[in-house]
Amino acid sequence: MAHYTKEQIADLKNDLLIKDSICGFPMSFKTTWGLFSPKAIDDGSVMLLKYLDIKPEDKCIDLGCGYGVLGLAMAKQANQGQVIMVDKDYLAVDYANTNAKLNNLAHASARLSNGFSDIPEKEFDVIVSNIPAKVGNELLYIFLNDAYERLKPGGTFYVVTITGLRNFMKTGFKEVFGNYKKHKQGPAYTVASATKPT
């Protein structure tokens, strides 16, 4: 086990800063220990962002936003639209809102919500989620059904999951949406989507 001095502990409490180019936009993210992937943007999110189709006026939601990578990358592309980011962790919401300001994205904001429980809005064009590995089948079915209800006809729900969940997601998407598209399957992660029929 590593031993830290009091000075090192104090330093660990300072915000971390990630600077990266995302979807062609230079972006900055403040993060901290205790949030998911605090030192670098995680591979699953990087993979998912390659397959999102975001139009300038889209209304988007990032489900389980963490410090805001997916939501704020969508906000850069939906520059005439709206992006809502949600997380059940108040620290994640706090950092996602900080990062929206840091990247001058006034049309993006984060809220505390367990999935869609505190999100009254409907008619989203795009919903995205980097689904945690240990989320549980019950919550996944809640997410799938809630996402279906909240999308506009023709709207799309994109997910990245650990590859071990891919068959569950395929079955769930087909049951709830009636369709399923696998965009990319890697050794660790799979990106997939389903579209609400028009």
C-alpha positions in Angstrom: 0.0 0.0 0.0 1.3 3.5 -0.9 2.0 5.8 2.0 1.3 9.5 1.4 2.6 12.5 3.2 0.1 15.2 4.4 1.3 17.4 1.5 0.7 14.6 -1.0 -2.8 14.0 0.4 -3.6 17.7 0.2 -2.4 17.6 -3.5 -4.6 14.6 -4.2 -7.6 16.7 -3.2 -7.0 19.2 -5.9 -9.0 18.9 -9.1 -7.5 17.0 -12.0 -7.7 18.5 -15.5 -8.1 16.5 -18.7 -7.6 18.3 -22.0 -8.4 16.3 -25.1 -9.8 16.7 -28.6 -13.3 15.2 -28.7 -15.2 14.9 -32.0 -12.8 17.4 -33.4 -13.3 20.0 -30.6 -10.6 20.9 -28.0 -12.2 20.3 -24.6 -11.3 20.5 -21.0 -12.7 18.6 -18.0 -12.1 19.1 -14.3 -12.4 15.8 -12.4 -11.5 14.4 -9.0 -10.8 11.1 -7.3 -14.0 9.2 -6.7 -15.5 9.9 -10.1 -15.3 7.3 -12.9 -12.1 7.5 -14.9 -10.7 10.7 -13.3 -7.3 10.8 -15.1 -8.3 10.2 -18.7 -11.4 9.8 -20.8 -12.4 6.1 -20.6 -12.1 3.9 -23.7 -15.8 3.1 -23.7 -16.8 6.7 -24.1 -14.1 7.4 -26.7 -15.5 4.4 -28.7 -19.1 5.4 -28.3 -18.5 9.0 -29.5 -17.3 7.7 -32.9 -20.8 6.4 -33.7 -23.1 9.1 -32.5 -25.1 10.9 -35.1 -25.9 14.3 -33.6 -27.6 17.1 -35.5 -27.3 20.8 -34.6 -30.8 21.2 -33.2 -31.0 17.8 -31.4 -32.4 17.5 -27.9 -30.1 15.0 -26.1 -29.7 13.3 -22.7 -26.7 11.7 -21.2 -27.8 9.0 -18.7 -25.2 8.4 -16.0 -23.1 11.4 -17.1 -20.2 11.3 -14.7 -18.2 14.5 -15.2 -19.9 15.1 -18.5 -17.8 13.7 -21.4 -20.6 12.3 -23.5 -23.1 15.1 -22.8 -20.7 17.9 -23.4 -19.4 16.3 -26.6 -23.0 16.1 -27.8 -23.6 19.7 -26.8 -20.6 20.8 -29.0 -22.4 19.1 -31.9 -26.0 20.1 -31.0 -25.0 23.8 -30.7 -28.6 24.9 -31.4 -30.2 22.2 -29.3 -30.3 21.2 -25.7 -28.4 18.6 -23.6 -29.5 17.3 -20.2 -27.0 15.2 -18.2 -28.1 13.1 -15.4 -26.4 11.1 -12.7 -27.3 9.7 -9.3 -24.1 10.9 -7.8 -24.2 14.6 -6.7 -20.4 14.9 -7.2 -20.7 13.9 -10.8 -23.6 16.4 -11.4 -21.5 19.1 -9.7 -18.5 18.4 -12.0 -20.6 18.0 -15.1 -22.1 21.5 -14.5 -18.6 22.9 -13.8 -17.4 21.4 -17.1 -20.4 22.8 -19.0 -19.3 26.3 -17.9 -15.6 25.5 -18.5 -16.4 24.6 -22.2 -18.9 27.5 -22.6 -21.9 25.2 -23.2 -24.8 27.2 -21.7 -27.3 24.9 -23.4 -26.0 21.9 -21.4 -26.8 21.2 -17.8 -26.6 18.3 -15.3 -29.2 17.2 -12.7 -29.4 14.7 -9.9 -31.7 11.8 -11.0 -31.7 8.0 -10.7 -32.1 7.3 -14.4 -35.1 9.2 -15.6 -36.9 9.4 -12.2 -36.5 13.2 -11.9 -36.5 14.0 -15.6 -40.0 15.1 -16.7 -39.0 16.1 -20.2 -39.8 13.9 -23.2 -39.3 14.1 -27.0 -35.5 13.5 -27.0 -33.8 13.0 -30.3 -30.8 11.2 -28.8 -30.2 9.3 -25.5 -26.7 8.0 -24.7 -25.4 5.9 -21.9 -22.0 4.4 -20.9 -23.7 1.6 -19.0 -21.8 0.5 -15.9 -20.7 -3.2 -15.8 -22.5 -4.0 -12.6 -25.8 -2.1 -13.2 -28.1 -5.2 -12.9 -30.7 -6.5 -15.4 -33.6 -4.9 -13.6 -32.2 -1.4 -13.9 -31.2 -2.0 -17.5 -34.8 -2.9 -18.3 -36.0 0.2 -16.5 -33.5 2.3 -18.6 -34.6 0.6 -21.9 -38.3 1.2 -21.2 -37.9 4.7 -19.9 -35.6 5.6 -22.9 -38.2 4.3 -25.3 -40.9 6.4 -23.7 -38.8 9.6 -23.7 -37.6 9.4 -27.3 -39.3 11.0 -30.3 -40.4 8.6 -33.0 -37.2 8.2 -35.0 -35.0 9.0 -32.0 -32.1 6.8 -31.1 -30.7 5.3 -27.8 -27.0 4.7 -28.1 -25.1 2.6 -25.5 -21.6 1.4 -24.8 -21.4 -1.7 -22.6 -18.7 -4.2 -21.6 -18.7 -6.8 -24.3 -20.0 -9.4 -21.9 -23.4 -7.5 -21.8 -23.8 -7.3 -25.5 -26.2 -10.3 -25.9 -28.4 -8.9 -23.0 -28.5 -5.5 -24.7 -29.3 -7.1 -28.1 -32.3 -9.0 -26.6 -33.4 -6.0 -24.5 -33.3 -3.6 -27.5 -35.2 -6.0 -29.7 -37.9 -6.6 -27.1 -38.4 -2.9 -26.2 -37.6 -1.1 -29.5 -38.1 -3.9 -32.0 -34.7 -3.3 -33.5 -31.0 -3.4 -32.7 -27.8 -2.2 -34.4 -24.3 -3.2 -33.4 -21.9 -0.4 -34.4 -18.7 -1.9 -33.1 -17.6 -4.8 -31.0 -14.2 -4.7 -29.4 -12.5 -7.1 -26.9 -13.6 -4.9 -24.0 -16.6 -2.8 -25.2 -19.5 -3.0 -27.6 -21.4 0.1 -29.0 -25.0 -0.5 -30.0 -28.2 1.4 -30.6 -31.9 1.1 -31.2 -34.3 3.5 -32.8 -37.8 4.2 -31.9 -40.1 3.4 -34.8 -41.8 6.3 -36.6 
